[in-house]
Amino acid sequence: MVPTQRFTALLFFIAVVALVAGFVSQVRPALIALDVLAGFAMLLDAALAFGRRVQAERHAAAIFSVGRANPVTITLRNRSGRALSGVLSDDPLDDCETKDLPARFLLPAHAEVHLRYEVHPTRRGPRDFRGVTVRYTSILGLVARQERIELPAHVDIFPDVHAARSLELLRRQGRQDARLGSLRVRGGDTEFERLRPYQRGDEARHIDWRAFARRDDPTVRQYQAESNQNVMFALDVGRGMRGTSKGLSSVDHALNAALLAADVALRGGDKAGMIAFDDAPRTFLPPMGGRAGGRKLTRATYALEAGFAATDYHAAISFLQTQVRARSLFIIFTNLLDPRSAKELASALRGLLPRHLPLCVLMRDRDVEDLATAPADTAHDLYVRAAAAEALAWRDGLIRTLRTSGVLVLDVFPDDVTPELVKGYLEIKARRLL
């Protein structure tokens, strides 16, 4: 039993009467009567509140997505003959933020109510639900009964598995996403597929002038993209990827982008594989096609977390070259901390050419860029700004060096990786670079 605000107000009133009784003796009998009445009301209210009146059930998916709002519904049932008014709270999950909790409810007699809240995970991994706590006021409102209901359940938090489902919904609706651009993987100019209306950005050499003349509408020839090609995602899980952006780690941003790009590749007929590495290769999944390949990719990334080891790019690239012989698109997700690691990355990626096509995805740091452009009021601010500018300068130099040597580079902020990577993959397929 928990005292309520009404009981607290009653005690305050009794305290005021007791204060007055200290100076006016005639008030003392009224104080005694008030004490007896308050004690009797408290005991009566507690007796009337005795016994369990609420049943609860939790409804939640077995898999949550990191960085997404995952709904959870609690169903409360009133087993008593009177209406209950109170508040519900669920035990929090580790590394998760909740919205709409605690939740207030009004539960009629012998009825049920559904309370919905959202869970926003910030890290992947297994989690366990425990119990819910329900607190409702008694008849007189002097005490509140608190019931603890154990509802054990297990949930696995994966990378963002809903992004691919959203992409498929857009495909079925025949729509285009403004951030991802065209969702259609178009080919080069070898195998004709169909005629379609002209869209901004189409090459003039693909215009079918005869169809244009017949239809009196710009028409272009669309060609099929090559399929059954390999796309390997190489994910750096070293200490450089421990940074966070908008509540998610760099590894989570990279995984979300990799899984969505892999879904696009698999649906286009290509094969997708993955390797996670730091100072040595950690997890390797050879290129596979179809839905089974997508499911294995998702399961393989379930427990990946960035560690404190220094990244060895040469070891990872050498391992990939021995495991994947056929020409492949290697997409490397990493974040650079110093010029030495930048030189090692450039040397390792150049070793992939010309047999393979490397695409390096670099995570930009908003904090460093903000420091480089922040106003400098003191000498200390000038030193900080100069250091940030120097870090950006060698980063830009690395990007120019990589592009000059033939390596494709995607230099984006972590929260923009997913749409930019999908656009990059579609462009590679359209230009037949692979």
Secondary structure, 3 states (H helix, E strand, C coil): CEECHHHHHHHHHHHHHHHHHCCCHHHHHHHHHHHHHHHHHHHHHHHHCCCCCEEEEEEECCEEECCCCEEEEEEEEECCCCCEEEEEEECCCCCEEEECCCEEEEECCCCEEEEEEEEEECCCEEEEEEEEEEEEECCCCCEEEEEEEEEEEEEEEECCCHHHHHHHHHHHCCCCECCCECCCCECCCCCEEEEEECCCCCCHHHECHHHHHHHCCCEEEEEECCCCCEEEEEEECCHHHCCEECCEEHHHHHHHHHHHHHHHHHHCCCEEEEEEECCCEEEEEEEECHHHHHHHHHHHCCCCCCCCCCCCHHHHHHHHHHHCCCCEEEEEEECCCCHHHHHHHHHHHHCCCCCCEEEEEEECCHHHHHHHHCCCCCHHHHHHHHHHHHHHHHHHHHHHHHHHCCCEEEEECHHHHHHHHHHHHHHHHHCCCC
